[in-house]
């Protein structure tokens, strides 16, 4: 019995060692295959980036795009040129912190706020408003430029007004709320009690609208699936709830 138990224990230990060796060899082989595939993929990406850099045009570089867009924004009044400038500034401020700093140094932040105040609910103006808000959002993500956004007079009141006016436009609403969240998180954006009441009323309206849309969609069956369509809770309500919680926890 003792010999049988000893042999059984030795066999179990040898089996465990063999299993560990097999698992280790498998992990080495899998890692080698993944590294080989990744190296080929990275090599293709490197060649593609080198080709793009070799054929890039001078006016498409971020610094030149920022310079031309700032010149248009500071001098032109035509909406088509302003929209194109805002699109370029949206792209360059998203990709480069130095472009954010250049925009602030050129005094473009007050002009962007003035542009936001002048927008109405027409399609071209809402396009300009969306890109202008995204520029402010990118500036709030840069530590060197968030102070310039927070220093603007009535910044919180303007953003709150946008939340009221454009609660039916998901892109504008979410971007404006995200700017408020960023300002509150870094610079401690303060709002008074009436502003919080307005935010709560907007949240109630959005919640009521979401319930109504869900109820209406249940009455209209999906033609493909043969069942009622489901309406998810709007992103506006989620980001607004986060904003209200952050402002009330100050």
N, C-alpha and C positions, 0 to 999 in steps of 0.2 A: 504493500500500500504506500509506504513512504517513497519507494522508487517511482511508482506510478504517479504520485502527486508531484514529485520533483520533476519528472519528465514532462508532465502536463504544464507545469509552471514555466519550464524552460521553453517549451514549444509556443506557449502564449507570448512570451517575451520576444522570441525570434519572429513570430508573426507580426507583432506590433512594430518591431524594428523594420521589417520588410515593408509594411504598409507606410510607415513614415518615410522610408527611402523612396517608395513609388510616388507618394504625394509630393515630395521635394523635387524629384526629377520632373514630374508633370508641371509643377509651378515654374521651374527653370525653363522648360520648353515653351510653355505658354508665354512667359515673359519675353523670351527671345523672339517669338513670332510676332508679338505685339510691337516690340521695339523695332523689328525689321519693317513691319508694315507702316509704323509711324514715321520712321526715317524716310521711307519712300514718299510718303504723303508730304512730309515737311520739305523734302527736296523739290517736289513739284510746286509747292507753295512758294518756296524761295525763288525758283526759276520764274514763276509768274510775277512775283513782286519785282524782281530785277527787270523783267520785260516792261512792266508798267512804268517803273521809275525811269527807264531809258527813253520811253516814248511820251513821258508826261509833258504837257504844254505849260508854258510859264504862267499863263493866266489862271490855270487850275490849281496852282499851289495854294495852300491854306493862307499863308501870309498875304499873297496878292489878292486872293478872293476877299479876305477881310478888309484890305485897304480899299478896293473898289466898292465893296458893299457899304462901307462906312461913308465914303465920298458921296455915293448916291443917297444914302439915308440923311446925310447932313445938308444936302443941297437941293435934291429934287423933291417936287410936290406931287408929281403924277403917280397915281395909285399903282400902275403897272410896274414902274421902276421901283417903287417902295416895296411892293410885294416881292419882287425878285431879290432886292437887297436883304429883306428879312429872311427869305429862304436861305440865302448864302450865309448870313450871320448865324442863323440857326444851326447850320451844318458846322461852321468853323468853331463856334463856341462849344459845341458838343464834343469836338475832337481835340481842341487845344486850349489849355489854360492861358497860354501867352496871348492868344487872340482875345480871350475874355479880359485880360488886363489891358490890352491895347484899346478895346472898346470902351472901357471905363476911363482910361486916360484921355481919350478923345472927347469925353463929355457926351457920350451917346445915350447914357441911361436916362437922363431927363427927357430926351427926345423920344425914347421908346415909350416912356410913361405918357407923354403928351400924345403920341400916336395911339396908344391904347384908349385914352380918353376920347379921342375923336372918332373911334370906330362905331359903326352902327350894325344893324342886323342884316345888311345885304351880304350876298355871298362873297364878293371880293374883300369887303371889310372884315368879315369873319375869318377869312384866310389870313389876312394881315395880322389880325388879333391873335390867332392861334400861334403863328410863328413868333410874334413879339413876346407872348407869354412863355414860349419855349426858350427864347433867348434869356429871359429873366430867370427861368428855372435853371439853365446852365450856369448863369452867373452865381446863383445861390449855391451851386455845388462846388464852386471854386472859392477857397478860403480867402484868397486875395481880393475878391470882388463882391462878396456877399454884403459887406458893409455899405457899399455904394447903393445896393438895392434897398437895404433896410433904412438908409438915411433919407430916402425920398419921402417927401411930405405926403401924408394921407395914403401911404402904401396899403395898409391894412383895410382902410375904408374902400379904396378902389377895388381891391381884390374881392371884398365882400359884395360890392355892387355887381361885379362880374358874376359871382356865384348866383346872385338873385336873377340877373337878366338872362343868363345862358345855362340855366339848370337843365334845359332840354337838349343842349349840345354837349355830348359826352366828352369830346376832345378838349373843348375850351374849359369846361367845368373841372375836369380832372386835373388839367394843367394848372389852373388858377389855385385850386385847393392844394396841389403839391407845392406850389411856390409858398403858400401860407405855412404849410407844414415845415418846409425847410427853414423859413425865416424864424419860426417859433423854436425849432430845435437848436439852431445855432445862435441866433441873436435875441431870443426871448420875445417874440412878437406878442404885444399885449392888445387885448380887445376888451371893451367895456361890456357891461351887462346887457344893454340893448342889442349889441352885435351878437352875443351868444343866443339871445332870444330869436333873432333873425335866422341864425344858423339852425336852431332847433325847428323853427317853422319850415325852413327849406327841407330839412330831413323828413319831417312829417309829410310834406307834399310829395317828396320822392317815394316814400314808403307807400303812400296811398296810390300813387301812380303805378308803382310796381305791382301792387295787389290787383288793381283794376286791369292792367294788361294781362296778368296771369289768368284772371277770370274770363276776360274776353277771348284769350287764346284757347281756353278749354272749351269754348263754344264753337270754335272754328277748327275742325279736324285737319290734321296734316294729310295731304292728298297722297303722299308717297307711303307713309307708314300706316295710314288709316286710323290714326289716333290723335288726340288733342296735342297741340304743340306746347312746349314748356317755355316759360319766360324766366330767365335767371334774374336774380336781384341785381339792379343796375350797379355798375361800378361807381357811379356818382354817390350812391348812398353809402357804399363801403368806405370810400375815401373821406366823405363828409363825417361819418361816424368817428373815424380815426382822428380827424381834425378837431372835432368837438371834444373828444376825450383828452387830447393833448392840451387844448386850451383850458379845460376845466381842471386839469391836474397841475397847473402852473404853481 
